[in-house]
Amino acid sequence: MKNIIQNINKAFDHRIRLGIMSVLMVNESADFTTLKELLGVTDGNLASHTKALETENYIMIEKQFIGKKPNTSYRATINGRKAFAAHIEALEKLISKT
């Protein structure tokens, strides 16, 4: 029998990364505060997981100032969208086989 978990992407194993990508798949972008509130995570936790996804080229991070306040926003890359869709498809296949 073929290994049924081979197409599950390790980059999305953690629930926070899964949550970040889920939000970014249905929204054009999301800012730091929005992600933090939606996912119920700390600043440091969110920062480390977004950095990991950026390193994989799955998300883009844009930093700017709105007025005098810093604003960090996140957007899924084309590569990230494809990888996440493949990950979800692999999970669905896994579920249907069990």
ABEGO torsion letter per residue (X at the ends): XBBAAAABBAAAABAAAAAAAAAAAABABBBAAAAAAAAGBBAAAAAAAAAAAAAAGABBBBBBBBEABBBBBBBBBAAAAAAAAAAAAAAAAAAAAX
